[in-house]
Amino acid sequence: MHTPHPSVIPTDKELDNALKHTFPASDPVSATAQLTATPTSDSLGATEHSVEHPGVVTVYRVVDEDQKDKPFGAGPTAAGRWTSEGTPAIYASLSPAAALLEFLAHSAGAPPESAYLAKAHLPRGRVTVVQAYPSTWRDRPYHADVQRVGDAWSSEHQSLAAQVPSALSEESCNILINPEHVDAPLIQGVHVIRIDIDERLRNTTRH
């Protein structure tokens, strides 16, 4: 897995400006690990869409063409920062910019010229906030003790979705969605559009 060079990673604001016209509008944590609190509060991260759709959390994903028909459905379960391989979990973001940033960071090789931006609404009451996790959560390679946090959340069907901090965007959060949860049918308002990825983002230096 490759990541863009830090000096060329665009900011959330820059990505939001580029995307603003595309839409019409657990296992216990290891006793030896140092814990830290999740985001700055235990409330769900707010977006501009919360006012438009009160009572819901609007989430976004940028996906390749092979996922555009079911962007929030079950699929291959590769290992991620918060979950190990085989654990049902869909990684989403709270803004189009953050979703694109995640897509670019996890693209193998050069990013494609185009992709698909998907959004959906989740009932706010079905999204929990992960409040404690190992201090190694930002590290790469991913740590098993961090993955156990998400594995427990998923296997115990604790909630439809869980909010976790983003390692790519300071002060931002990501949303883990369990596609096998009994509340999965409550994922509503799925809308997908094709987006062009700016050449400046595709030409970033990669390691």
Secondary structure as the mmCIF struct_conf table of DSSP 4:
data_model
#
loop_
_struct_conf.conf_type_id
_struct_conf.id
_struct_conf.beg_label_comp_id
_struct_conf.beg_label_asym_id
_struct_conf.beg_label_seq_id
_struct_conf.end_label_comp_id
_struct_conf.end_label_asym_id
_struct_conf.end_label_seq_id
STRN STRN1 PRO A 4 PRO A 4
HELX_RH_3T_P HELX_RH_3T_P1 PRO A 6 VAL A 8
HELX_LH_PP_P HELX_LH_PP_P1 ILE A 9 THR A 11
HELX_RH_AL_P HELX_RH_AL_P1 ASP A 12 LEU A 19
TURN_TY1_P TURN_TY1_P1 LYS A 20 HIS A 21
BEND BEND1 THR A 22 PHE A 23
HELX_LH_PP_P HELX_LH_PP_P2 ASP A 27 SER A 30
TURN_TY1_P TURN_TY1_P2 ALA A 31 THR A 32
BEND BEND2 ALA A 33 ALA A 33
HELX_LH_PP_P HELX_LH_PP_P3 GLN A 34 GLN A 34
STRN STRN2 LEU A 35 ALA A 37
BEND BEND3 PRO A 39 SER A 43
HELX_LH_PP_P HELX_LH_PP_P4 LEU A 44 ALA A 46
TURN_TY1_P TURN_TY1_P3 GLU A 48 GLU A 48
HELX_RH_AL_P HELX_RH_AL_P2 HIS A 49 GLU A 52
BEND BEND4 HIS A 53 HIS A 53
TURN_TY1_P TURN_TY1_P4 PRO A 54 GLY A 55
STRN STRN3 VAL A 56 VAL A 63
HELX_RH_3T_P HELX_RH_3T_P2 GLU A 65 GLN A 67
TURN_TY1_P TURN_TY1_P5 LYS A 68 ASP A 69
BEND BEND5 LYS A 70 LYS A 70
TURN_TY1_P TURN_TY1_P6 PRO A 71 PHE A 72
BEND BEND6 GLY A 73 GLY A 73
BEND BEND7 ARG A 81 THR A 83
TURN_TY1_P TURN_TY1_P7 GLU A 85 GLY A 86
STRN STRN4 ILE A 90 SER A 93
BEND BEND8 LEU A 94 SER A 95
HELX_RH_AL_P HELX_RH_AL_P3 PRO A 96 HIS A 106
BEND BEND9 ALA A 108 ALA A 110
HELX_LH_PP_P HELX_LH_PP_P5 PRO A 111 PRO A 112
BEND BEND10 GLU A 113 GLU A 113
STRN STRN5 SER A 114 PRO A 123
HELX_RH_3T_P HELX_RH_3T_P3 ARG A 124 ARG A 126
STRN STRN6 VAL A 127 VAL A 129
STRN STRN7 ALA A 132 PRO A 134
HELX_RH_3T_P HELX_RH_3T_P4 SER A 135 ARG A 138
BEND BEND11 ARG A 140 PRO A 141
HELX_LH_PP_P HELX_LH_PP_P6 TYR A 142 HIS A 143
HELX_RH_AL_P HELX_RH_AL_P4 ALA A 144 SER A 155
TURN_TY1_P TURN_TY1_P8 GLU A 156 HIS A 157
BEND BEND12 LEU A 160 LEU A 160
STRN STRN8 ALA A 161 PRO A 165
BEND BEND13 ALA A 167 SER A 169
TURN_TY1_P TURN_TY1_P9 GLU A 170 GLU A 171
STRN STRN9 CYS A 173 ILE A 177
TURN_TY1_P TURN_TY1_P10 PRO A 179 GLU A 180
BEND BEND14 HIS A 181 HIS A 181
TURN_TY1_P TURN_TY1_P11 VAL A 182 ASP A 183
HELX_RH_3T_P HELX_RH_3T_P5 ALA A 184 LEU A 186
STRN STRN10 GLN A 188 ASP A 196
HELX_LH_PP_P HELX_LH_PP_P7 ILE A 197 ASP A 198
HELX_RH_AL_P HELX_RH_AL_P5 GLU A 199 ARG A 202
TURN_TY1_P TURN_TY1_P12 ASN A 203 ASN A 203
STRN STRN11 ARG A 206 ARG A 206
#
